[in-house]
Amino acid sequence: MYQPYSLCIKGPALERFYRVKATMRVKRDSPRTENFYCYWIRYFIRFQGVRHPCQNGKPRGTCFLEHLTVERYVAAATQNQALNA
């Protein structure tokens, strides 16, 4: 089985990504959707500074979507995909 995340993610985080992918397979989502959702999850983790969401204090989801809108100029469909991930 091909495991693309084993090179860049270690420990418990890797197990969480496998859990996300397993859940998506049960829901019969396409492999491309799995890859894009895992991309957005990694991007969000990097955006918040690799901290646990409870340590941040303010809602980081809205800040993340504002960042996508203002700085990355992404379309509404892309924002929806990031929000769903």
NUVEXSE-453060 format. One record per residue: residue number from 1; residue in one letter; chain; x, y, z of N, C-alpha, C, O in turn. Coordinates in nm, 4 decimals, decimal comma, always signed. Layout:
BEGIN
NUM	a	A	X	Y	Z	X	Y	Z	X	Y	Z	X	Y	Z
...
***
This chain:
BEGIN
1	m	A	+0,0835	-0,1182	+0,0000	+0,0000	+0,0000	+0,0000	+0,0879	+0,1243	+0,0000	+0,1826	+0,1337	+0,0781
2	y	A	+0,0575	+0,2177	-0,0853	+0,1346	+0,3419	-0,0957	+0,0964	+0,4357	+0,0174	-0,0220	+0,4619	+0,0390
3	q	A	+0,1961	+0,4872	+0,0906	+0,1717	+0,5755	+0,2035	+0,2492	+0,7050	+0,1835	+0,3626	+0,7163	+0,2301
4	p	A	+0,1901	+0,8040	+0,1145	+0,2647	+0,9251	+0,0807	+0,2973	+1,0130	+0,2007	+0,3890	+1,0947	+0,1927
5	y	A	+0,2247	+0,9988	+0,3123	+0,2467	+1,0876	+0,4253	+0,3534	+1,0365	+0,5205	+0,3931	+1,1079	+0,6125
6	s	A	+0,4007	+0,9132	+0,4998	+0,4959	+0,8562	+0,5934	+0,6305	+0,9279	+0,5897	+0,7077	+0,9192	+0,6851
7	l	A	+0,6592	+0,9981	+0,4814	+0,7871	+1,0673	+0,4719	+0,7870	+1,2031	+0,5398	+0,8911	+1,2472	+0,5887
8	c	A	+0,6726	+1,2703	+0,5442	+0,6698	+1,4060	+0,5961	+0,5988	+1,4199	+0,7302	+0,6101	+1,5245	+0,7940
9	i	A	+0,5263	+1,3183	+0,7747	+0,4519	+1,3255	+0,9000	+0,4910	+1,2037	+0,9838	+0,4966	+1,0916	+0,9332
10	k	A	+0,5177	+1,2268	+1,1108	+0,5594	+1,1178	+1,1985	+0,4667	+1,1097	+1,3200	+0,3965	+1,2055	+1,3524
11	g	A	+0,4674	+0,9942	+1,3865	+0,4000	+0,9767	+1,5149	+0,2487	+0,9764	+1,5085	+0,1892	+0,9281	+1,4121
12	p	A	+0,1866	+1,0315	+1,6130	+0,0402	+1,0284	+1,6225	-0,0295	+1,1049	+1,5101	-0,1417	+1,0711	+1,4722
13	a	A	+0,0360	+1,2069	+1,4572	-0,0252	+1,2826	+1,3473	-0,0445	+1,1939	+1,2254	-0,1444	+1,2062	+1,1546
14	l	A	+0,0502	+1,1050	+1,2006	+0,0380	+1,0136	+1,0876	-0,0827	+0,9216	+1,1066	-0,1554	+0,8938	+1,0112
15	e	A	-0,1040	+0,8747	+1,2291	-0,2192	+0,7891	+1,2561	-0,3493	+0,8646	+1,2323	-0,4463	+0,8067	+1,1834
16	r	A	-0,3525	+0,9930	+1,2663	-0,4735	+1,0730	+1,2441	-0,5032	+1,0875	+1,0957	-0,6194	+1,0838	+1,0550
17	f	A	-0,3988	+1,1042	+1,0142	-0,4198	+1,1147	+0,8700	-0,4734	+0,9833	+0,8147	-0,5608	+0,9840	+0,7279
18	y	A	-0,4225	+0,8712	+0,8636	-0,4749	+0,7420	+0,8181	-0,6199	+0,7249	+0,8615	-0,6995	+0,6647	+0,7894
19	r	A	-0,6548	+0,7776	+0,9788	-0,7926	+0,7693	+1,0258	-0,8840	+0,8544	+0,9376	-0,9955	+0,8131	+0,9059
20	v	A	-0,8374	+0,9727	+0,8981	-0,9152	+1,0587	+0,8084	-0,9370	+0,9882	+0,6753	-1,0482	+0,9867	+0,6224
21	k	A	-0,8307	+0,9301	+0,6217	-0,8419	+0,8625	+0,4933	-0,9334	+0,7399	+0,5028	-1,0099	+0,7127	+0,4104
22	a	A	-0,9260	+0,6664	+0,6132	-1,0120	+0,5488	+0,6299	-1,1583	+0,5900	+0,6389	-1,2454	+0,5240	+0,5822
23	t	A	-1,1853	+0,6993	+0,7105	-1,3224	+0,7493	+0,7208	-1,3756	+0,7904	+0,5844	-1,4913	+0,7641	+0,5517
24	m	A	-1,2912	+0,8546	+0,5054	-1,3354	+0,8979	+0,3723	-1,3588	+0,7794	+0,2804	-1,4466	+0,7844	+0,1942
25	r	A	-1,2811	+0,6724	+0,2977	-1,3024	+0,5536	+0,2149	-1,4335	+0,4849	+0,2508	-1,5029	+0,4326	+0,1636
26	v	A	-1,4671	+0,4853	+0,3799	-1,5950	+0,4280	+0,4210	-1,7094	+0,5060	+0,3581	-1,8106	+0,4484	+0,3183
27	k	A	-1,6926	+0,6390	+0,3495	-1,7952	+0,7234	+0,2867	-1,7907	+0,7163	+0,1342	-1,8732	+0,7775	+0,0664
28	r	A	-1,6938	+0,6412	+0,0803	-1,6755	+0,6212	-0,0646	-1,6418	+0,7506	-0,1390	-1,6873	+0,7726	-0,2512
29	d	A	-1,5621	+0,8351	-0,0754	-1,5115	+0,9534	-0,1450	-1,3979	+0,9119	-0,2377	-1,3336	+0,8090	-0,2166
30	s	A	-1,3742	+0,9912	-0,3386	-1,2702	+0,9567	-0,4348	-1,1313	+0,9778	-0,3741	-1,1161	+1,0567	-0,2807
31	p	A	-1,0306	+0,9086	-0,4260	-0,8938	+0,9270	-0,3767	-0,8438	+1,0701	-0,3929	-0,7670	+1,1183	-0,3096
32	r	A	-0,8860	+1,1378	-0,4980	-0,8456	+1,2781	-0,5153	-0,9028	+1,3658	-0,4051	-0,8352	+1,4562	-0,3560
33	t	A	-1,0279	+1,3392	-0,3659	-1,0880	+1,4145	-0,2560	-1,0117	+1,3893	-0,1272	-0,9889	+1,4821	-0,0496
34	e	A	-0,9717	+1,2644	-0,1032	-0,8899	+1,2325	+0,0148	-0,7623	+1,3148	+0,0154	-0,7258	+1,3742	+0,1168
35	n	A	-0,6955	+1,3175	-0,0978	-0,5686	+1,3900	-0,1054	-0,5879	+1,5395	-0,0830	-0,5084	+1,6019	-0,0128
36	f	A	-0,6921	+1,5977	-0,1416	-0,7161	+1,7411	-0,1237	-0,7546	+1,7740	+0,0203	-0,7100	+1,8752	+0,0745
37	y	A	-0,8368	+1,6898	+0,0828	-0,8740	+1,7144	+0,2220	-0,7510	+1,7069	+0,3120	-0,7339	+1,7902	+0,4010
38	c	A	-0,6656	+1,6079	+0,2893	-0,5427	+1,5973	+0,3692	-0,4516	+1,7168	+0,3438	-0,3828	+1,7620	+0,4353
39	y	A	-0,4500	+1,7689	+0,2210	-0,3727	+1,8898	+0,1917	-0,4238	+2,0074	+0,2741	-0,3451	+2,0800	+0,3348
40	w	A	-0,5566	+2,0264	+0,2761	-0,6127	+2,1398	+0,3493	-0,5929	+2,1248	+0,4999	-0,5732	+2,2241	+0,5700
41	i	A	-0,5980	+2,0027	+0,5495	-0,5730	+1,9802	+0,6925	-0,4293	+2,0172	+0,7261	-0,4052	+2,0859	+0,8254
42	r	A	-0,3328	+1,9725	+0,6448	-0,1912	+2,0083	+0,6674	-0,1705	+2,1586	+0,6564	-0,0970	+2,2169	+0,7362
43	y	A	-0,2345	+2,2223	+0,5583	-0,2186	+2,3668	+0,5390	-0,2731	+2,4440	+0,6592	-0,2135	+2,5425	+0,7028
44	f	A	-0,3872	+2,3984	+0,7125	-0,4455	+2,4633	+0,8297	-0,3558	+2,4465	+0,9512	-0,3388	+2,5406	+1,0287
45	i	A	-0,2979	+2,3277	+0,9693	-0,2072	+2,3036	+1,0818	-0,0862	+2,3954	+1,0717	-0,0440	+2,4531	+1,1719
46	r	A	-0,0306	+2,4095	+0,9535	+0,0839	+2,5002	+0,9353	+0,0430	+2,6455	+0,9568	+0,1206	+2,7243	+1,0109
47	f	A	-0,0772	+2,6814	+0,9152	-0,1245	+2,8188	+0,9302	-0,1341	+2,8582	+1,0768	-0,0984	+2,9701	+1,1137
48	q	A	-0,1819	+2,7671	+1,1605	-0,1974	+2,8010	+1,3013	-0,0700	+2,7791	+1,3811	-0,0723	+2,7914	+1,5035
49	g	A	+0,0393	+2,7474	+1,3167	+0,1679	+2,7390	+1,3847	+0,1917	+2,6091	+1,4580	+0,2599	+2,6086	+1,5605
50	v	A	+0,1383	+2,5000	+1,4095	+0,1566	+2,3670	+1,4647	+0,1219	+2,3629	+1,6147	+0,1872	+2,2932	+1,6924
51	r	A	+0,0200	+2,4373	+1,6534	-0,0291	+2,4369	+1,7913	-0,1633	+2,3658	+1,7949	-0,2333	+2,3561	+1,6941
52	h	A	-0,1968	+2,3175	+1,9104	-0,3286	+2,2559	+1,9279	-0,4342	+2,3667	+1,9224	-0,4111	+2,4748	+1,9766
53	p	A	-0,5484	+2,3434	+1,8589	-0,6506	+2,4484	+1,8467	-0,6969	+2,5058	+1,9803	-0,7379	+2,6218	+1,9852
54	c	A	-0,6917	+2,4292	+2,0879	-0,7355	+2,4797	+2,2191	-0,6416	+2,5873	+2,2732	-0,6815	+2,6647	+2,3601
55	q	A	-0,5187	+2,5939	+2,2244	-0,4204	+2,6889	+2,2750	-0,4316	+2,8263	+2,2098	-0,3641	+2,9200	+2,2524
56	n	A	-0,5141	+2,8397	+2,1090	-0,5158	+2,9630	+2,0304	-0,5999	+3,0746	+2,0904	-0,5622	+3,1912	+2,0778
57	g	A	-0,7086	+3,0454	+2,1533	-0,7890	+3,1492	+2,2155	-0,9005	+3,2030	+2,1275	-1,0139	+3,2121	+2,1745
58	k	A	-0,8749	+3,2388	+2,0037	-0,9806	+3,2877	+1,9151	-1,0058	+3,1855	+1,8042	-0,9191	+3,1030	+1,7754
59	p	A	-1,1227	+3,1905	+1,7423	-1,1535	+3,0920	+1,6377	-1,0596	+3,1051	+1,5190	-1,0608	+3,2061	+1,4486
60	r	A	-0,9796	+3,0040	+1,4978	-0,8817	+3,0091	+1,3897	-0,9427	+2,9747	+1,2551	-0,8841	+3,0062	+1,1515
61	g	A	-1,0588	+2,9109	+1,2539	-1,1217	+2,8762	+1,1270	-1,1575	+2,9996	+1,0456	-1,1346	+3,0037	+0,9248
62	t	A	-1,2136	+3,0997	+1,1116	-1,2495	+3,2221	+1,0404	-1,1246	+3,2979	+0,9968	-1,1219	+3,3556	+0,8881
63	c	A	-1,0213	+3,2982	+1,0806	-0,8958	+3,3641	+1,0412	-0,8338	+3,2942	+0,9205	-0,7794	+3,3588	+0,8309
64	f	A	-0,8429	+3,1612	+0,9197	-0,7869	+3,0842	+0,8091	-0,8612	+3,1141	+0,6792	-0,7986	+3,1327	+0,5748
65	l	A	-0,9944	+3,1189	+0,6851	-1,0717	+3,1487	+0,5643	-1,0471	+3,2918	+0,5167	-1,0429	+3,3167	+0,3962
66	e	A	-1,0309	+3,3859	+0,6097	-0,9965	+3,5234	+0,5704	-0,8593	+3,5284	+0,5043	-0,8388	+3,6020	+0,4077
67	h	A	-0,7659	+3,4501	+0,5563	-0,6319	+3,4426	+0,4960	-0,6408	+3,3905	+0,3528	-0,5748	+3,4427	+0,2629
68	l	A	-0,7230	+3,2869	+0,3320	-0,7390	+3,2333	+0,1969	-0,7987	+3,3375	+0,1033	-0,7588	+3,3476	-0,0127
69	t	A	-0,8939	+3,4146	+0,1538	-0,9619	+3,5141	+0,0706	-0,8714	+3,6313	+0,0385	-0,8588	+3,6702	-0,0777
70	v	A	-0,8084	+3,6879	+0,1400	-0,7338	+3,8127	+0,1233	-0,5959	+3,7903	+0,0631	-0,5559	+3,8618	-0,0288
71	e	A	-0,5233	+3,6922	+0,1140	-0,3841	+3,6759	+0,0721	-0,3651	+3,5756	-0,0403	-0,2740	+3,5915	-0,1215
72	r	A	-0,4484	+3,4731	-0,0472	-0,4304	+3,3717	-0,1504	-0,5261	+3,3884	-0,2674	-0,5087	+3,3234	-0,3704
73	y	A	-0,6270	+3,4744	-0,2537	-0,7245	+3,5031	-0,3600	-0,7894	+3,3752	-0,4147	-0,7999	+3,3576	-0,5360
74	v	A	-0,8320	+3,2876	-0,3258	-0,8934	+3,1635	-0,3717	-1,0424	+3,1847	-0,3969	-1,1038	+3,2763	-0,3422
75	a	A	-1,0981	+3,0995	-0,4793	-1,2395	+3,1082	-0,5148	-1,3263	+3,0581	-0,4000	-1,2773	+2,9955	-0,3061
76	a	A	-1,4528	+3,0861	-0,4090	-1,5478	+3,0447	-0,3052	-1,5543	+2,8915	-0,2942	-1,5662	+2,8378	-0,1841
77	a	A	-1,5466	+2,8222	-0,4067	-1,5514	+2,6762	-0,4039	-1,4302	+2,6201	-0,3290	-1,4420	+2,5217	-0,2560
78	t	A	-1,3155	+2,6822	-0,3472	-1,1946	+2,6376	-0,2772	-1,2080	+2,6624	-0,1282	-1,1658	+2,5794	-0,0478
79	q	A	-1,2665	+2,7760	-0,0898	-1,2889	+2,8045	+0,0520	-1,3839	+2,7015	+0,1126	-1,3627	+2,6562	+0,2251
80	n	A	-1,4878	+2,6644	+0,0393	-1,5814	+2,5628	+0,0887	-1,5121	+2,4290	+0,1081	-1,5385	+2,3590	+0,2059
81	q	A	-1,4231	+2,3927	+0,0156	-1,3514	+2,2668	+0,0294	-1,2609	+2,2702	+0,1511	-1,2526	+2,1718	+0,2247
82	a	A	-1,1926	+2,3825	+0,1736	-1,1058	+2,3958	+0,2915	-1,1882	+2,3899	+0,4191	-1,1458	+2,3288	+0,5173
83	l	A	-1,3052	+2,4523	+0,4191	-1,3911	+2,4506	+0,5366	-1,4423	+2,3104	+0,5657	-1,4490	+2,2706	+0,6820
84	n	A	-1,4783	+2,2349	+0,4628	-1,5274	+2,0990	+0,4820	-1,4193	+2,0042	+0,5309	-1,4472	+1,9097	+0,6047
85	a	A	-1,2955	+2,0299	+0,4894	-1,1847	+1,9432	+0,5339	-1,1638	+1,9627	+0,6807	-1,0758	+1,8998	+0,7395
***
